[in-house]
């Protein structure tokens, strides 16, 4: 099959070049439409109950993560000039197109009773720049008397305060959000510079915008690092310009295809899709290495360039195909998770790994067919004394020390398995960022001063029209929110009850002692006042907490980023305690919000880890079985790579690296890539075994001596290639690179040492049992040499 393919490629060089370049031009044209992902990661399946509840909540009450906060803890904010400028900053931000509302010390409202119209009006506490410090002091006392804002806009216990900026829904998850955030940042930075006051920024719009900026920067960074790193490794291996430049050109072509396919699929660049170009470079380069190694090897034997290129295609084509299919499976299994972000990653990675393989098999032989034949200097890398000496020592080791190899492997597995028991599934919203990152540090500021800024929403359905307005139900809300807010990780509530307390205070002309729920006698006319306040201000404040028929209400909390493990325990406890306040037969209570969705997403991915990994192992096992038609060979092929995964999991356990969305990728990806080395070795081993003159022992030695070099080259590229991700600002991406690199290194050693040892042990077992049936479905008898070496 591969012989006519090799001839077709070399006989139709010009036509194939035109086709490939046309595809590249087409992909390059479409890649200009690429956009960054502005919304949060869609981890949960669309039909997941928690995600369905979250979307229903947003359809009734609006977005829960639409607020950007700017915080400070500095007494100088109450100085006249600083206070006036803070008020001006609030007004300037409010005037930015795309901003719905701004609340701060300088832009704060109270409810005023209108006895004529029998309604409430929202009145600004600060109406103009204040002329004297005495006026500021007076305003300060007024603001501190407004209990509604205590814990929301200011902390009366430590003096911290914040500015809450609400985005319009239309711009919240669009490309305009970044521009608005940058505009806000510039205005706030000018204020901070003028008054020497340190400001802190957080909230989902801020976090997502800054993460998008980091993704965009790393998108370029990793592509450049991947090209530079693989180029240096190629230069070290080949010490030839052509063997460096043209393989890089081929993978750049693959990168263009990848970007075009992302655009054609309508996907946006997320944290995962942002590393695809670098992955294509790293995974695509070994194809060229294998072809060039075989080409140089064959040319040194025959001196015929055309024949050598044909042989390279014939021998490397099927081997590289299986290896690339194995790698594609490692990524492709994510396509079956029903998680949008992982499905996109799985689709794009698997498709482009195969696409890059095809372009490599076409372009590399064609390009080198136009170049001069390799000289002795160009093939000198095949005689590397260090590599050949290393492989000879490996050969000696596997033939003479198999039992120690098995004992060391078993001990390594046992130690690693103990580390596996230390692994935990726990994810944080921003734990992929270094602890010194401003985003992380600012989030901790708000957790310390306001119990966090991550939305936790509760919707309560009374199952009755106007049921929310029932006096006994309102008292239940008060009891419930006091119970929830008693947890140190959760802020005070923002709810219908708090609005009613504010209304009662307003009804009694701002008396702070009257910040309470209206009693039975007061409730009817205070609600009457609130109901008639149907204007833009007070009415919208009440409507934010009610659905249309007033059968359902929302209670909003902010909480700290406590991690999915602790969050699950907390939510289970809250749900149990909630049943005592809102019996299930009368009320339907749902905990939701971005915090809840993040936790559910982490749990979902961890639950799917086993399925994804087992699917990858199963599919790769099928490929190996088709190749060798032997269950024993399946075991020999899988054992070393499963060991490498156990070692990686053990390292994660000992190092305290949690299972979370960003690290879950490691296992399937590493397993798919690690099997490449096994396939390289076993395919060459089988090719040598097809020669009747070769015994199993001789086939093992020949496979080690020739394919061992290519395996080391390919593993070296992958090791250093994935190592570039250690430069990431995202901890998950950093660990992905480091741990995949470690897995590949362990897999290389396993495939160079353990696989040959297992093959020789299998040979010895065949000799002992005097089994006439050959290992493969081909005629084969054990030779005297094989019997002697296996003893």
Buried (B, 14 or more C-beta within 10 A) or exposed (E): EBEEBBBEBBEBBEEBBEEBEEBBEBBBEBBEEBEBBBEBBBBBBEEBEBBBBBEEBBEBBEBBBBBBBBBBBBEEBBBBBBBBBBBBBBEBBBEBEBBBBBBBBBBBBBBBBBEEEEBBBBEEBBEEBBEEEEBBEEBBEBBEBBBBBBBBBBBEEEBBBBBBBBBBEEBBBBEBBBBBBEBBBEBBEEBBEEBEBEBBBBBBBBBBBBBBBBBBEBBEBBBEBBBEBBBEBBBEBBEBEBBBBBBBEBBBBBBBBBBBBBBEEEBBBBBBBBBBBBBBBBBBBBBBBBBBBBBBBBBBEEEEBBBBBBBBBBBBBBBBBBBBBBBBBBBBBBBBBBBBBBBBBBBBBBBBBBBBBBBBBBBBBBBBBEEEEBEEEBBBBBEBEEBBEBBBEBBEBBBEBBEEBBEEBEEBBEEBBEBBEBBBBBBBBBBBBBEEBEBBBBBBBBBBBBBBBBBBBBBBBBEBEEBBBBBEBBEBBBEBBEBBBEBEBBBBBBBBBBBBBBBBBBBBEBEEEBBBBBEEEBBEEBBEBBBBBEEEBBBEBBEBBBBEEBBBBBBBBBBBBBBBBBBBEBBEEBEEEBEEBBEEEEBEBBBBBBBBBBBBBBBBBBEBBEEBBEBBBEBBBEBBBEBBEBEBBBBBBBBBBBBBBBBBBBBBBBEEBBBBBBBBBBBBBBBBBBBBBBBBBBBBBBBBBEEEEBBBBBBBBBBBBBBBBBBBBBBBBBBBBBBBBBEBBBBBBBBBBBBBBBBBBBBBBBBBBBBBBBBBBBBBEBBEEEEEEBBBEEEBEBBEEBBEBBE
